[in-house]
Amino acid sequence: MRFGFITAFGSVVKALKHLKAKKIAFGTPYSEQNTLRCKNLLEAYGFEVVSFGNLPGVNNIYDETTERALQLVHQVNSSAADAVFVSGVGMPTVDILAQGEAEIGKPVISSIAATMWNALQVAKVDSRIENFGGLLSGKY
């Protein structure tokens, strides 16, 4: 028997490629230094980062709110971006993805949503999950 594994970042890369997103806006709940590392990693995988930023005042990612996650989507969004990516598996993002997409008119993915989507892909589960963004609903 063969077992595979997935990672959050690998799932994000796979999801962005699935979306055919070449120009990315992204935000993190991390320090400026770690946000720059993420930018460099996205660029190393061939994405053009057209806008990025970090959420100010984060002490503990697990204490963040959906409102602040949605604020981050708007903070980093750019008309030049094909999609918006919100990093941080612990950020409460799943509940705001569909709203963010409706408000900015483009795909919004997060680390945890991409990981869930990829896990379903790897397990060959053809499932559509509504209300949690276009990636999970099968819209994209």
C-alpha positions in Angstrom: 0.0 0.0 0.0 1.2 3.5 -0.8 0.6 6.5 1.3 1.0 10.1 0.2 1.0 13.3 2.2 0.1 16.9 1.6 1.3 20.2 3.1 -0.5 23.5 3.4 1.8 25.4 1.1 1.9 22.6 -1.4 -1.9 22.7 -1.4 -1.9 26.4 -1.9 0.4 26.1 -4.9 -1.8 23.3 -6.4 -5.0 25.4 -5.8 -3.5 28.5 -7.4 -2.4 26.5 -10.4 -5.9 25.0 -10.6 -7.4 28.5 -10.6 -4.9 29.4 -13.3 -3.9 32.3 -11.2 -0.5 33.8 -12.2 -0.8 37.2 -10.5 -1.3 36.9 -6.7 -2.3 39.2 -3.9 -1.7 37.7 -0.5 -1.8 38.5 3.1 -0.6 37.0 6.3 -1.1 37.3 10.0 2.7 37.1 10.4 5.6 39.6 10.9 6.8 41.6 7.9 9.9 39.4 7.8 7.9 36.2 7.6 5.5 37.8 5.1 8.5 38.6 2.8 9.7 35.0 3.1 6.2 33.8 1.9 6.4 36.3 -1.0 9.8 35.0 -2.0 8.5 31.4 -1.9 5.4 32.2 -4.0 7.7 33.9 -6.5 10.1 30.9 -6.5 7.1 28.8 -7.6 6.5 31.1 -10.5 3.7 33.4 -9.2 3.9 37.1 -9.7 3.1 38.8 -6.4 1.3 42.0 -7.3 0.3 43.0 -3.8 1.0 41.7 -0.3 0.8 42.7 3.3 0.4 41.5 6.8 -2.3 42.0 9.4 -1.2 44.5 12.0 -1.4 43.8 15.7 -1.5 40.0 15.7 -0.4 38.5 19.0 -1.9 35.0 18.5 -3.2 33.8 15.2 -5.8 31.6 17.0 -7.3 34.7 18.6 -8.0 36.4 15.3 -11.5 37.0 14.0 -13.3 36.4 10.8 -13.8 40.2 10.5 -10.0 40.8 10.6 -9.5 38.0 8.1 -11.9 39.7 5.7 -10.2 43.0 6.4 -6.9 41.4 5.2 -8.6 40.3 2.0 -9.5 43.9 1.2 -6.2 45.2 2.4 -4.2 43.2 0.0 -6.6 43.0 -3.0 -5.4 44.5 -6.2 -7.1 45.0 -9.5 -4.0 43.4 -11.1 -4.4 40.1 -9.1 -6.0 37.0 -10.5 -6.7 35.7 -7.0 -6.2 36.6 -3.3 -4.5 34.2 -1.0 -4.7 34.5 2.8 -1.9 32.6 4.5 -2.1 31.0 8.0 -3.8 27.7 8.7 -4.9 29.0 12.1 -6.6 32.1 10.7 -10.4 31.9 10.8 -10.8 32.2 7.0 -13.1 29.5 5.8 -16.3 31.4 6.8 -15.3 34.6 4.9 -14.1 33.1 1.6 -17.4 33.3 -0.2 -18.1 36.8 1.1 -14.7 38.0 0.1 -15.1 36.6 -3.4 -18.5 38.3 -3.7 -17.1 41.6 -2.5 -14.0 41.7 -4.7 -15.1 39.6 -7.7 -12.3 37.1 -7.8 -11.2 33.9 -6.1 -10.1 34.1 -2.5 -8.4 31.1 -1.0 -6.8 30.4 2.3 -4.2 27.9 3.5 -6.8 25.8 5.3 -9.3 25.8 2.4 -6.6 24.8 -0.1 -5.5 22.1 2.3 -9.1 20.7 2.6 -9.6 20.9 -1.2 -6.3 19.1 -1.8 -7.0 16.4 0.7 -10.3 15.7 -1.1 -8.5 15.7 -4.4 -5.8 13.3 -3.2 -8.4 11.0 -1.6 -10.4 11.1 -4.9 -13.5 12.4 -3.1 -15.7 14.3 -5.6 -17.4 16.6 -3.1 -18.7 20.1 -3.4 -18.8 22.1 -0.2 -21.0 25.1 -0.4 -20.7 28.5 1.3 -16.9 28.2 1.8 -15.6 29.8 -1.4 -15.4 28.8 -5.0 -12.5 26.4 -4.7 -14.4 24.1 -2.3 -17.8 24.6 -4.0 -16.4 23.6 -7.4 -17.2 27.0 -8.9 -13.6 27.2 -10.1 
